Amino acid sequence: MKSTLEVRPVFHWSAKRICGHFVSCYMAFFMGRMLEILLKRKGTPVSAERIMESIAGAMVCSFEVNGKPCYLKCKTSETAEQIFSVTGMKKLPNLMTSKVLNRLLQLNVV
């Protein structure tokens, strides 16, 4: 498990910031481990590295049509789709407006 918990290099000098850095690294490690466990329970054992690659590859591209923002879901891996499913995220349509994106992701996108 130590191989997936990376906290170096630390470019902070105050104790508060160093502590914050380690806490955020630990939280990322914890969430990755929980995803591993959830996926394994659903019959899809996936490594932490593959989980990180799949999440990093899940993107939404923005563009404008007649001055209005639109969003296009880029192709995602099967692992990313499984991650979204076990976390309860709603499946995004391929093409959406900011209103739809805000509603599905519960964000405040411009």
C-alpha positions in Angstrom: 0.0 0.0 0.0 2.9 2.4 0.6 3.6 2.5 -3.2 0.4 4.4 -3.9 0.7 7.0 -1.1 3.0 9.6 -2.5 3.6 12.8 -0.4 7.0 14.0 -1.8 8.2 16.5 -2.7 6.9 18.9 -0.2 7.4 22.5 -1.2 5.9 24.0 2.0 7.7 25.6 4.9 5.1 26.3 7.5 3.9 23.5 9.8 0.3 24.3 8.9 0.9 23.9 5.1 3.0 20.8 5.5 0.3 19.2 7.6 -2.3 20.2 5.0 -0.2 18.7 2.3 0.0 15.4 4.1 -3.7 15.4 5.0 -4.7 16.0 1.3 -2.3 13.2 0.2 -3.7 10.8 2.8 -7.3 11.7 1.8 -6.5 11.0 -1.9 -5.0 7.7 -0.9 -8.0 6.8 1.3 -10.5 7.7 -1.5 -8.5 5.6 -4.0 -8.5 2.7 -1.6 -12.2 2.9 -1.0 -12.8 2.9 -4.8 -10.7 -0.2 -5.0 -12.8 -1.9 -2.4 -16.1 -0.8 -3.9 -15.1 -2.0 -7.3 -13.8 -5.3 -6.0 -17.2 -5.9 -4.2 -18.9 -5.3 -7.5 -16.8 -7.9 -9.2 -14.3 -5.6 -10.9 -10.9 -5.7 -9.2 -8.9 -2.6 -10.4 -5.5 -1.3 -9.2 -5.1 2.2 -7.7 -3.0 3.2 -10.7 -5.7 2.2 -13.1 -8.3 4.0 -11.1 -6.2 7.2 -11.2 -5.6 6.9 -15.0 -9.4 6.3 -15.6 -10.5 9.3 -13.6 -7.8 11.5 -15.2 -9.0 10.5 -18.6 -12.6 11.4 -17.9 -13.0 14.8 -19.4 -15.7 17.3 -20.6 -14.7 19.7 -23.3 -16.3 23.1 -23.6 -17.1 25.1 -26.7 -19.6 27.8 -27.8 -22.4 27.6 -30.2 -24.0 31.0 -31.1 -22.3 32.5 -28.1 -23.7 29.9 -25.7 -21.5 27.4 -23.8 -21.9 23.8 -24.6 -20.2 20.7 -23.2 -19.1 17.5 -24.9 -18.3 14.4 -22.9 -15.1 12.9 -24.2 -14.9 9.1 -24.5 -14.3 7.5 -21.1 -12.9 4.1 -20.3 -15.0 1.2 -19.1 -13.3 1.5 -15.7 -14.2 5.2 -15.4 -17.9 4.3 -16.1 -17.7 1.6 -13.4 -16.2 4.1 -11.0 -19.0 6.6 -11.7 -21.6 3.8 -11.2 -20.3 2.6 -7.8 -20.1 6.2 -6.6 -23.6 7.0 -7.6 -22.8 9.6 -10.2 -25.3 10.0 -13.0 -24.3 9.1 -16.5 -23.6 12.2 -18.5 -25.1 12.7 -22.0 -22.6 13.1 -24.8 -23.7 16.7 -25.5 -25.1 19.1 -22.9 -25.7 22.7 -22.0 -24.3 24.3 -18.8 -27.8 24.0 -17.2 -27.8 20.2 -17.7 -24.1 19.9 -16.6 -24.8 21.9 -13.4 -27.8 19.8 -12.6 -26.1 16.4 -13.2 -22.9 17.3 -11.4 -24.4 19.6 -8.9 -21.8 22.3 -9.8 -21.9 25.9 -10.6 -20.4 26.0 -14.1 -20.5 29.3 -15.9 
